[in-house]
Amino acid sequence: MPIDFDHFIDEFKSALNANEVLTFYCNCKINYSGRAESFLPQGDRLIVIKSDNTLLVHQPVGNTPINYMKDGSQINIQKVGKHLEITSQNLKYKDFLEIEIWGAYSIMRGKLEDGQKLVLQGNEKDMSDMIYDNPELISKDFKPLSREEHTKYGFIDVFGHDGKGEMVIIECKRYTAGLSCVTQLRRYVEKMKELKGIHKVTGIIAAPDISTNAKKMLEDWNFKFKKVNPPKRLERYDKSQKSLSNF
């Protein structure tokens, strides 16, 4: 059953003034101007306004908002004839969003406290730690000396020596390695040659996979690729496992 518009406006304004998170279901039309120009005809949507005035519009399906406004937007609400009009304007990004609400079905507000940051598992640092602790992932004779070694061009993920005593530099990539990964490795190799005054330095890309053009560039520069999957301590199932549809 639709909520009385006057009650909705009171709750809406109170939530904004208190910097609370606000969510509601409504039947609405949406006009947007900024990154592009768009119009969303009338339909039922879930709208979320966060305490920093980020605004998200979700349809009944899908995980991505159909419309959104970034944090710091100015949000207002007013009654216009038989509908409500919510406007969100962000002067910094030159964005403008207008929501015409023809029916509001629910509204929920609350103060949320969360200062935590997402801890990513299986990133390049985890990979370099894993290789440093398990050098046989690269080769039987690889002896790691250091990880996260600082250079003028950034941090070398892992470096060490092979069985011949020659320096080895390893660049880790948690996804498919591309051209930028190979060029980064080359900069590290050239810099270490210069710093150490040596001519022979082996460069290795450690990643789950490598693109075709990156592999060709790697070979042209006499570097190597080693297939290494990042550690996934939290993985619930093997994504490579076949499903019934594969049989």
C-alpha positions as CSV (number, residue, x, y, z in Angstrom):
1,M,0.0,0.0,0.0
2,P,1.4,3.4,-1.0
3,I,2.8,5.7,1.7
4,D,1.4,9.1,2.3
5,F,3.6,11.6,0.5
6,D,3.7,14.1,3.4
7,H,5.0,11.3,5.7
8,F,7.5,10.2,3.1
9,I,8.8,13.8,2.8
10,D,9.2,14.2,6.5
11,E,11.1,10.9,6.8
12,F,13.2,11.7,3.8
13,K,14.3,15.1,5.0
14,S,15.0,13.9,8.6
15,A,17.2,11.1,7.3
16,L,19.2,13.5,5.1
17,N,19.6,16.0,8.0
18,A,20.8,13.2,10.3
19,N,23.3,11.8,7.6
20,E,21.5,8.5,7.8
21,V,21.4,5.8,5.1
22,L,18.0,5.9,3.4
23,T,16.3,3.2,1.3
24,F,12.9,3.0,-0.3
25,Y,10.8,1.3,-3.0
26,C,8.9,3.5,-5.4
27,N,7.3,3.8,-8.8
28,C,9.2,6.5,-10.6
29,K,10.5,8.1,-13.8
30,I,14.1,9.2,-14.0
31,N,15.8,11.9,-16.1
32,Y,19.6,12.1,-16.0
33,S,22.1,14.6,-17.5
34,G,25.9,14.5,-17.1
35,R,28.1,11.6,-18.3
36,A,25.4,11.1,-20.9
37,E,21.7,12.0,-21.4
38,S,19.2,9.4,-20.4
39,F,15.5,8.8,-19.6
40,L,14.1,5.8,-17.7
41,P,10.3,5.4,-18.1
42,Q,8.0,4.7,-15.2
43,G,8.6,1.5,-13.2
44,D,9.2,0.1,-9.8
45,R,12.7,0.7,-8.4
46,L,14.8,0.4,-5.2
47,I,16.6,3.7,-4.4
48,V,19.5,3.9,-1.9
49,I,20.9,7.2,-0.6
50,K,24.0,6.8,1.6
51,S,25.2,9.1,4.3
52,D,27.6,10.9,2.0
53,N,24.7,11.6,-0.4
54,T,25.7,8.9,-2.9
55,L,22.5,7.9,-4.7
56,L,21.9,4.5,-6.4
57,V,18.9,3.5,-8.4
58,H,18.3,-0.3,-8.8
59,Q,15.9,-2.2,-10.9
60,P,14.3,-5.5,-9.7
61,V,17.1,-7.5,-11.3
62,G,20.9,-7.2,-11.8
63,N,23.7,-6.1,-9.5
64,T,24.6,-2.8,-11.2
65,P,22.6,0.4,-10.5
66,I,20.7,1.7,-13.6
67,N,21.4,5.3,-12.5
68,Y,23.7,6.7,-9.8
69,M,25.0,10.0,-8.4
70,K,28.4,10.3,-6.7
71,D,29.1,11.4,-3.2
72,G,28.8,15.0,-2.2
73,S,25.6,15.6,-4.4
74,Q,23.0,18.1,-3.2
75,I,19.7,16.3,-2.8
76,N,16.2,17.9,-2.5
77,I,12.6,16.7,-2.4
78,Q,9.4,18.5,-3.0
79,K,5.7,17.8,-3.9
80,V,4.7,18.7,-7.4
81,G,1.0,18.2,-8.1
82,K,0.3,14.5,-7.8
83,H,3.9,13.3,-7.6
84,L,7.1,13.8,-5.6
85,E,10.2,15.2,-7.2
86,I,13.7,14.3,-5.9
87,T,16.6,16.1,-7.5
88,S,20.3,15.3,-7.1
89,Q,22.9,17.7,-8.4
90,N,26.7,17.4,-8.3
91,L,28.4,20.6,-9.3
92,K,31.9,19.0,-9.2
93,Y,31.0,16.3,-11.8
94,K,28.3,18.4,-13.6
95,D,25.7,15.7,-13.0
96,F,22.0,16.1,-12.5
97,L,19.4,13.5,-11.7
98,E,15.6,14.0,-11.4
99,I,13.3,11.3,-10.0
100,E,9.5,11.7,-10.4
101,I,7.9,9.4,-7.7
102,W,4.3,8.4,-8.4
103,G,4.0,5.9,-5.6
104,A,6.2,5.2,-2.6
105,Y,5.8,1.7,-1.1
106,S,8.2,1.7,1.8
107,I,11.0,3.8,3.4
108,M,13.7,2.8,5.8
109,R,16.4,4.9,7.4
110,G,19.2,4.3,9.9
111,K,22.6,5.4,11.1
112,L,25.3,2.9,10.0
113,E,28.8,2.8,11.4
114,D,31.5,1.0,9.4
115,G,35.1,2.2,9.1
116,Q,36.6,-1.0,7.8
117,K,38.4,-1.5,4.5
118,L,38.1,-4.5,2.3
119,V,41.1,-6.8,2.6
120,L,41.8,-8.3,-0.9
121,Q,42.9,-12.0,-0.8
122,G,45.1,-13.4,-3.5
123,N,46.6,-10.1,-4.7
124,E,50.1,-9.5,-6.1
125,K,51.6,-9.2,-2.6
126,D,50.1,-12.5,-1.6
127,M,51.6,-14.0,-4.8
128,S,55.1,-12.6,-4.1
129,D,54.9,-13.9,-0.5
130,M,53.8,-17.4,-1.8
131,I,56.7,-17.5,-4.3
132,Y,59.2,-16.3,-1.7
133,D,58.2,-19.1,0.6
134,N,57.8,-21.6,-2.2
135,P,60.6,-20.9,-4.7
136,E,60.0,-24.2,-6.4
137,L,57.0,-22.6,-8.0
138,I,59.5,-20.8,-10.3
139,S,62.2,-23.5,-10.6
140,K,64.0,-26.1,-8.5
141,D,67.2,-23.9,-8.4
142,F,65.6,-20.5,-7.8
143,K,66.8,-18.9,-4.6
144,P,64.7,-15.8,-3.5
145,L,66.7,-13.0,-1.8
146,S,64.1,-10.3,-1.4
147,R,60.5,-9.2,-2.1
148,E,59.0,-5.8,-2.6
149,E,62.4,-4.4,-3.5
150,H,62.1,-0.7,-4.1
151,T,63.5,0.8,-7.4
152,K,63.1,4.2,-9.2
153,Y,60.3,2.6,-11.3
154,G,58.4,0.9,-8.4
155,F,58.6,-2.3,-6.4
156,I,60.1,-5.5,-7.7
157,D,57.7,-8.3,-6.5
158,V,60.5,-10.9,-6.0
159,F,64.1,-11.1,-7.0
160,G,66.8,-13.7,-6.4
161,H,69.3,-16.0,-8.1
162,D,69.1,-19.1,-10.2
163,G,71.4,-22.1,-10.0
164,K,74.1,-20.3,-12.0
165,G,74.1,-17.4,-9.6
166,E,72.5,-15.1,-12.2
167,M,70.0,-12.6,-11.0
168,V,66.3,-13.3,-11.5
169,I,63.5,-10.7,-11.3
170,I,59.9,-11.8,-11.0
171,E,56.9,-9.7,-11.8
172,C,53.6,-11.1,-10.4
173,K,50.2,-10.6,-11.9
174,R,47.0,-12.0,-10.3
175,Y,45.1,-11.9,-13.6
176,T,46.2,-12.4,-17.2
177,A,49.4,-10.6,-17.9
178,G,49.3,-8.0,-20.6
179,L,51.8,-5.8,-22.4
180,S,52.1,-3.3,-19.6
181,C,53.2,-6.1,-17.3
182,V,56.0,-7.0,-19.7
183,T,57.2,-3.5,-20.2
184,Q,57.2,-3.0,-16.4
185,L,59.4,-6.1,-16.1
186,R,61.8,-4.8,-18.7
187,R,62.2,-1.5,-16.8
188,Y,63.1,-3.4,-13.6
189,V,65.6,-5.6,-15.5
190,E,67.3,-2.7,-17.1
191,K,67.4,-0.7,-13.8
192,M,68.9,-3.7,-11.9
193,K,71.6,-4.1,-14.7
194,E,72.5,-0.5,-14.2
195,L,72.5,-0.6,-10.4
196,K,74.4,-3.8,-10.1
197,G,76.7,-3.3,-13.1
198,I,75.8,-6.7,-14.6
199,H,74.8,-7.8,-18.1
200,K,72.8,-11.0,-17.4
201,V,69.5,-10.6,-15.6
202,T,66.6,-13.0,-16.2
203,G,63.0,-11.6,-16.2
204,I,60.0,-13.8,-15.4
205,I,56.3,-13.0,-15.4
206,A,54.4,-15.1,-12.9
207,A,50.7,-15.1,-13.6
208,P,47.7,-17.5,-14.2
209,D,47.9,-16.7,-17.9
210,I,49.4,-14.2,-20.4
211,S,48.0,-12.6,-23.5
212,T,49.2,-13.6,-26.9
213,N,50.9,-10.3,-27.8
214,A,52.4,-10.0,-24.3
215,K,53.9,-13.5,-24.7
216,K,55.4,-12.5,-28.0
217,M,56.9,-9.4,-26.5
218,L,58.2,-11.4,-23.6
219,E,60.0,-13.8,-26.0
220,D,61.4,-11.0,-28.1
221,W,63.1,-9.6,-25.0
222,N,64.3,-13.1,-23.9
223,F,62.1,-13.1,-20.8
224,K,60.1,-16.1,-19.5
225,F,56.6,-16.8,-18.4
226,K,55.7,-19.1,-15.5
227,K,52.1,-20.1,-14.8
228,V,51.4,-19.4,-11.2
229,N,47.9,-19.1,-9.7
230,P,47.4,-16.6,-6.8
231,P,46.6,-18.1,-3.4
232,K,42.8,-18.3,-2.8
233,R,42.4,-19.1,0.9
234,L,38.8,-18.1,0.9
235,E,37.7,-19.9,-2.3
236,R,34.6,-22.0,-1.8
237,Y,34.9,-24.1,-4.9
238,D,37.1,-24.8,-7.9
239,K,36.0,-22.6,-10.7
240,S,37.7,-24.9,-13.2
241,Q,35.6,-27.9,-12.1
242,K,33.2,-29.1,-14.8
243,S,29.5,-28.7,-14.3
244,L,26.8,-31.1,-15.6
245,S,26.4,-28.9,-18.7
246,N,29.9,-29.8,-19.7
247,F,29.1,-33.5,-20.1
